[in-house]
């Protein structure tokens, strides 16, 4: 039997959840025995080459590229998991959600104190650049999400146990400490 | 303004514990509590402006901007909705030329919504400058607004008085008692002072034993044994306080209104007896602001009792000093929760406390305190008069005695009924002459929505417990829209915001019910709502959050088909609208709103 295939991506996140995944330390050797990685920053495969069993996504959706990647994952993964606060609720990037996107762009490119000279008040508008969405969306508002792993980032042990439980079919046993954050 | 506010503060002894009274007086005097007033109060009381503001902003009858010379607070609770509040609201808006939430430019009229004002048996009803106007309709509204424009006083706009004490010179209210069925305890024969005389001929401990022997359980809804509460408090050291919870805010209950109108001396007598039993010096009755119209009347009843030497110094010549003051609330449902009530009576935000310590250990001013319902105190008077054994013969094994039911909604005879515990819902419906009943909402929004298949269940603490609210919902009502959605809007507004789940889940759940009503929800949403409700129940500090999901949970359980008719049978749907999501940013940077897929 071939190994289950895993894909991962970071959308509007900070890669902290991926760092947490690397925090499983030497268990990463066991992990590559258990699963095969496809599209993921971990092996640098840029596009899906196979249909995957598990997709792990950190970060919410803040632009059209995120949206594209998310839909691509939904289409290519049997099980899709929201990993971490930003994927689940928008997280830190969603702090802009109470502010209009125009105001955000103007602050970033025209009015902000760290903006250099921009006399013509230009804002990036090249067609190649992803379009910023009106707010940051959690993943489940856009596609169906099967599981959620909370945390900022989710603890390495939680990620490890969740992935192992999924691929082995064993019951997931989460000690309270793994999902207690205060 | 300054002199007036300073004199108000001095009236209340210049203490922060009386901040509620100070704010109420300022609001009534100036129709608002302005920022200047807040500064002044803070500096006079020696507390920070934040302290004043946090109390001020907690209660919905305090406003920063002036309300109209005539402020209309129209009840928009579920039963008011059933009785046609939409038309009444529409007429107010038309006549006043403003929308709800607004004040007319000339400052004459302001329109506000408010949750249940304890008049469910005579809806639609409104408070205008804190006087009650009941059974409103378009014609009456036209007249009221015309009177306002003529500059009439609100008192003179009340042209007909209700029955009993409602016509008392100090009440002059159009409120009807609607006592449909008096019983042997609270609404039976009553003679002022008999209970106190009997109690004071007994040892305080014996009084507690008598109450314990009756098995009287708290009438506010939680059903804690009253005698035990008194005993626990009596065991604590320090000055003890007797508090009466007259903050009946559970939509649909109005029995305390009737008791306070017709049995005010009895309520106070119960407090005095408790005072004797606990060796307390001071009692406080926390009266919801919606019953502000009774304040002068109730104070006169207290004066009467003082004149009869049943209250005040050296009661009945036995060296027992006990006095009662009335503490007004200012519009906050959560203050009916006993520890929130204590906080409020101390002049603070009505946020429930963590327990333990329980109020019997550390209550008002951190002193041992009992807090009992109006009806509980009335029952205690009769128990002392006639003995616990007499009382115990009525009702069921676990729920002894009688219960006042406030019955409203789709029935011919809404009003107050004193019945023995143990009556079935079916018997109750026959009693109030209700026909074609779809459901009965037992114990208000925080209670249970009972379907016809369960109408043989008993009204009793061990089966269908209730603080008194009983809402009959007729067959032609839209249960989800008219009732469940209304209840969730209520909880969303009334959550004190202290616990995160109660603060946010009430909003999320209300939105979810709105989606069901709008036909936008999907099948998995139903089970999600049930799960989220459980989370809120398990993670909220007080009864509000613990029960706020009940309207949804009990209707999904008992009326699931009504929901399934309105939800889409799909596993997932997204409301994400790409076009809308990118419109603004494309316009801001000047590029065509086009996405390469």
HADDOCK unambig.tbl for C-alpha pairs under 7 A between the chains (distance, minus, plus):
assign (segid A and resid 101 and name CA) (segid B and resid 584 and name CA) 6.84 0.50 0.50
assign (segid A and resid 101 and name CA) (segid B and resid 585 and name CA) 5.99 0.50 0.50
assign (segid A and resid 102 and name CA) (segid B and resid 584 and name CA) 6.71 0.50 0.50
assign (segid A and resid 102 and name CA) (segid B and resid 585 and name CA) 5.96 0.50 0.50
assign (segid A and resid 102 and name CA) (segid B and resid 588 and name CA) 5.60 0.50 0.50
assign (segid A and resid 123 and name CA) (segid B and resid 589 and name CA) 5.42 0.50 0.50
assign (segid A and resid 124 and name CA) (segid B and resid 589 and name CA) 6.65 0.50 0.50
assign (segid A and resid 125 and name CA) (segid B and resid 589 and name CA) 5.64 0.50 0.50
assign (segid A and resid 125 and name CA) (segid B and resid 590 and name CA) 6.59 0.50 0.50
assign (segid A and resid 125 and name CA) (segid B and resid 591 and name CA) 5.82 0.50 0.50
assign (segid A and resid 131 and name CA) (segid B and resid 582 and name CA) 6.63 0.50 0.50
assign (segid A and resid 132 and name CA) (segid B and resid 582 and name CA) 6.59 0.50 0.50
assign (segid A and resid 132 and name CA) (segid B and resid 585 and name CA) 6.23 0.50 0.50
assign (segid A and resid 133 and name CA) (segid B and resid 581 and name CA) 5.07 0.50 0.50
assign (segid A and resid 133 and name CA) (segid B and resid 582 and name CA) 4.96 0.50 0.50
assign (segid A and resid 133 and name CA) (segid B and resid 585 and name CA) 6.91 0.50 0.50
assign (segid A and resid 134 and name CA) (segid B and resid 581 and name CA) 4.90 0.50 0.50
assign (segid A and resid 134 and name CA) (segid B and resid 582 and name CA) 6.00 0.50 0.50
assign (segid A and resid 134 and name CA) (segid B and resid 584 and name CA) 6.78 0.50 0.50
assign (segid A and resid 134 and name CA) (segid B and resid 585 and name CA) 6.83 0.50 0.50
assign (segid A and resid 141 and name CA) (segid B and resid 574 and name CA) 5.77 0.50 0.50
assign (segid A and resid 141 and name CA) (segid B and resid 576 and name CA) 6.71 0.50 0.50
assign (segid A and resid 142 and name CA) (segid B and resid 574 and name CA) 5.33 0.50 0.50
assign (segid A and resid 142 and name CA) (segid B and resid 576 and name CA) 5.84 0.50 0.50
assign (segid A and resid 143 and name CA) (segid B and resid 574 and name CA) 6.72 0.50 0.50
assign (segid A and resid 144 and name CA) (segid B and resid 572 and name CA) 6.12 0.50 0.50
